[in-house]
Amino acid sequence: MASTEIPPDDTQIAPVELDESGMTRQEWVYRQLKEAVLTGQFVPGRSVTLRGIAQMLGTSPTPVREALRRLVAERALEAHGNRRVSVPRMTPTKLADLCAVRAHLEAFAAERAMPLIDDALLDRLWQLDSDVDAAIDAGDIRTYLQRHRAFHFAFYDVGDASAVMPLIESLWLQFSPFLRLAIRHIGSEYIVDRHAEALRAVAARDAQALRFAIEADVREGLGSLTEADWRSLEAVS
């Protein structure tokens, strides 16, 4: 995938289809904005107004205001005094910390889930991994981010994962916008896919190999950004 320069104003939130049965307008807006963060539609360091978000979603400012408060509390966004919000800027130290916490937490989640993964779920995970590869080959960053996340969340969210999944989701909310920025600006060579290795470990019920694959999947790639890469990314964010 060729690297792509980020235009001056890159925030474009496109609503996604949701099952709206029994859902309040505020919840709908919250889920739309959370999906926008997870798919990198907010560019790190670029602010957008509350009114601008409401216009993009075709709604009034009130449910947007409440949804943004939730996302600020979850550290996905930061609020500014002029009714603007933005994704916080990434730094090398913060990225290293996020990768370290993700690696440990997701390796734990994968080991916890492994005994509960049946043949049907394993087949689904193989299909999601195939979707990830196809998105990379097509240069479709948004689909890549969606399917990559779907793979990891489907992997971990088995049985009663109510303790671990909110923690993982919080980390992804902080990590995903920078991942999209990095892929768009410096190319896809930083994507390292250890999914197949992880799935083979599940099939073999090899916990040690599974932990290695998940930790490597998280740590490799963006963990190898050079100082020149960081300077380039800081220039566009």
VMD Tcl script that draws the C-alpha trace (Angstrom):
set ca {
  {0.00 0.00 0.00}
  {1.49 3.36 -0.96}
  {1.78 6.00 1.75}
  {-0.80 8.79 1.59}
  {-0.60 12.37 2.77}
  {-3.32 13.49 5.19}
  {-5.32 16.50 3.96}
  {-5.70 19.51 6.30}
  {-9.18 18.48 7.54}
  {-9.57 14.70 7.51}
  {-12.46 14.21 9.96}
  {-15.39 12.67 8.10}
  {-17.77 10.59 10.23}
  {-19.96 8.31 8.17}
  {-22.80 6.63 10.12}
  {-22.79 2.83 10.14}
  {-25.82 0.56 10.21}
  {-26.93 -0.45 13.71}
  {-29.84 -2.42 15.09}
  {-31.72 0.54 16.56}
  {-34.48 -1.45 18.28}
  {-34.79 -0.23 21.85}
  {-31.86 2.16 21.41}
  {-32.06 5.78 22.54}
  {-30.76 8.52 20.27}
  {-27.96 9.20 22.71}
  {-26.87 5.54 22.65}
  {-27.00 5.51 18.85}
  {-24.78 8.58 18.68}
  {-22.38 7.10 21.26}
  {-21.99 3.89 19.26}
  {-21.50 5.82 16.03}
  {-18.77 7.96 17.56}
  {-17.09 4.99 19.21}
  {-16.98 3.21 15.85}
  {-15.55 6.37 14.29}
  {-12.75 6.41 16.86}
  {-12.03 2.69 16.44}
  {-11.81 3.02 12.66}
  {-9.57 6.06 12.80}
  {-12.05 8.60 11.44}
  {-10.77 11.02 14.10}
  {-7.19 12.03 13.26}
  {-4.89 12.34 16.31}
  {-4.34 15.98 17.21}
  {-7.09 17.30 14.90}
  {-10.09 18.83 16.64}
  {-13.71 18.85 15.48}
  {-16.65 20.82 16.81}
  {-19.67 19.40 18.58}
  {-21.90 21.06 15.98}
  {-19.82 19.64 13.14}
  {-20.24 16.12 14.53}
  {-23.99 16.64 14.89}
  {-24.22 17.72 11.24}
  {-22.22 14.71 10.05}
  {-24.51 12.35 11.99}
  {-27.69 14.22 11.09}
  {-28.75 14.79 14.68}
  {-29.06 17.58 17.24}
  {-26.13 18.66 19.45}
  {-27.70 17.36 22.69}
  {-27.14 13.58 22.21}
  {-23.72 14.33 20.71}
  {-22.75 16.29 23.84}
  {-23.70 13.39 26.12}
  {-21.98 10.79 23.94}
  {-18.80 12.85 23.86}
  {-18.79 13.07 27.64}
  {-18.76 9.27 27.81}
  {-15.91 8.99 25.30}
  {-13.89 11.64 27.12}
  {-14.37 9.67 30.36}
  {-13.14 6.56 28.54}
  {-10.04 8.50 27.40}
  {-10.90 7.97 23.75}
  {-11.27 11.73 23.21}
  {-10.22 14.89 24.99}
  {-12.41 17.96 25.36}
  {-11.35 21.54 24.64}
  {-12.95 24.68 26.03}
  {-14.37 25.84 22.69}
  {-16.83 22.95 22.25}
  {-14.27 20.97 20.32}
  {-12.96 17.47 20.90}
  {-10.02 15.57 19.51}
  {-8.19 12.28 19.74}
  {-5.18 12.84 22.01}
  {-1.81 13.00 20.27}
  {0.30 9.86 20.44}
  {3.86 9.88 21.76}
  {6.52 7.15 21.63}
  {6.24 6.63 25.39}
  {2.47 6.38 25.32}
  {2.56 3.97 22.37}
  {5.10 1.77 24.15}
  {2.91 1.70 27.26}
  {-0.24 0.89 25.28}
  {1.50 -1.93 23.42}
  {2.91 -3.39 26.63}
  {-0.46 -3.35 28.41}
  {-2.27 -4.69 25.33}
  {0.25 -7.52 24.94}
  {-0.14 -8.74 28.52}
  {-3.90 -8.25 28.74}
  {-4.73 -9.76 25.35}
  {-2.42 -12.73 25.87}
  {-4.30 -13.38 29.12}
  {-7.66 -12.97 27.36}
  {-6.64 -15.36 24.58}
  {-5.47 -18.03 27.05}
  {-8.69 -17.65 29.01}
  {-10.73 -18.07 25.83}
  {-8.79 -20.94 24.27}
  {-10.58 -23.84 26.03}
  {-13.94 -22.30 25.06}
  {-13.23 -21.90 21.34}
  {-15.11 -24.58 19.43}
  {-14.81 -25.59 15.77}
  {-17.52 -23.15 14.66}
  {-15.79 -20.16 16.27}
  {-12.41 -21.31 14.98}
  {-13.82 -21.39 11.44}
  {-15.22 -17.88 11.94}
  {-11.84 -16.64 13.14}
  {-10.12 -18.12 10.08}
  {-12.63 -16.30 7.87}
  {-12.04 -13.00 9.71}
  {-8.31 -13.44 9.23}
  {-8.90 -14.01 5.52}
  {-10.94 -10.79 5.45}
  {-8.05 -8.96 7.12}
  {-5.61 -10.20 4.47}
  {-7.98 -9.21 1.66}
  {-8.37 -5.70 3.08}
  {-4.60 -5.28 3.30}
  {-4.18 -6.45 -0.29}
  {-6.90 -4.03 -1.44}
  {-5.42 -1.09 0.47}
  {-8.76 -0.69 2.28}
  {-7.67 0.76 5.62}
  {-11.09 1.18 7.16}
  {-12.13 -2.40 6.39}
  {-8.77 -3.63 7.66}
  {-9.30 -1.85 10.97}
  {-12.85 -3.21 11.29}
  {-11.97 -6.83 10.48}
  {-8.76 -6.77 12.50}
  {-10.70 -5.59 15.54}
  {-13.51 -8.08 14.85}
  {-10.94 -10.89 14.84}
  {-9.44 -9.95 18.19}
  {-12.76 -9.18 19.90}
  {-14.40 -12.40 18.65}
  {-11.35 -14.30 19.91}
  {-11.46 -12.87 23.43}
  {-15.19 -12.35 23.98}
  {-16.06 -15.98 24.77}
  {-17.89 -17.11 27.87}
  {-18.09 -14.51 30.64}
  {-15.58 -11.91 29.45}
  {-17.28 -9.02 31.27}
  {-14.16 -8.25 33.30}
  {-11.61 -8.24 30.50}
  {-13.43 -6.91 27.41}
  {-14.11 -3.34 28.67}
  {-10.40 -3.00 29.48}
  {-9.37 -4.24 26.04}
  {-11.87 -1.98 24.31}
  {-10.56 1.04 26.22}
  {-7.03 0.33 25.01}
  {-8.21 -0.07 21.41}
  {-10.05 3.26 21.61}
  {-6.74 4.92 22.48}
  {-4.66 2.97 19.96}
  {-6.76 2.67 16.78}
  {-6.72 6.30 15.52}
  {-2.92 6.34 15.56}
  {-2.77 2.96 13.80}
  {-4.81 4.32 10.91}
  {-2.72 7.48 10.72}
  {0.49 5.43 10.65}
  {-0.75 3.08 7.93}
  {-2.01 5.92 5.75}
  {1.14 7.99 6.03}
  {4.02 5.51 6.16}
  {2.44 2.52 4.46}
  {1.29 -0.99 5.32}
  {4.71 -2.55 5.82}
  {4.24 -2.01 9.56}
  {1.28 -4.40 9.65}
  {2.41 -7.75 11.06}
  {-0.23 -10.49 11.03}
  {0.28 -13.24 13.61}
  {-3.36 -14.32 13.45}
  {-2.75 -17.61 11.61}
  {-0.05 -18.50 14.12}
  {-2.48 -17.83 16.97}
  {-5.21 -19.95 15.39}
  {-2.86 -22.87 14.83}
  {-1.93 -22.64 18.52}
  {-5.63 -22.75 19.48}
  {-6.18 -25.84 17.31}
  {-3.21 -27.51 19.00}
  {-4.31 -26.29 22.45}
  {-0.80 -24.88 22.90}
  {-1.09 -22.05 25.43}
  {2.56 -21.05 25.24}
  {2.51 -20.71 21.44}
  {-0.76 -18.78 21.67}
  {0.67 -16.30 24.15}
  {3.74 -15.80 21.95}
  {1.61 -15.19 18.85}
  {-0.70 -12.67 20.52}
  {2.11 -10.77 22.21}
  {4.06 -10.64 18.94}
  {0.97 -9.51 17.02}
  {0.61 -6.55 19.38}
  {4.28 -5.59 19.81}
  {5.58 -5.96 16.27}
  {4.95 -3.44 13.52}
  {4.32 -0.05 15.13}
  {6.76 -0.94 17.89}
  {9.54 -0.64 15.31}
  {8.81 2.96 14.22}
  {12.01 4.93 13.75}
  {12.70 8.49 14.86}
  {12.28 9.58 11.25}
  {8.87 7.88 11.13}
  {7.80 9.74 14.27}
  {8.93 13.08 12.87}
  {6.96 12.38 9.70}
  {3.83 11.42 11.64}
  {4.07 14.43 13.94}
  {4.21 16.66 10.88}
  {0.79 15.48 9.67}
  {-0.91 15.29 13.07}
}
mol new
graphics top color blue
foreach p $ca { graphics top sphere $p radius 0.5 }
foreach p [lrange $ca 0 end-1] q [lrange $ca 1 end] { graphics top cylinder $p $q radius 0.2 }
display resetview
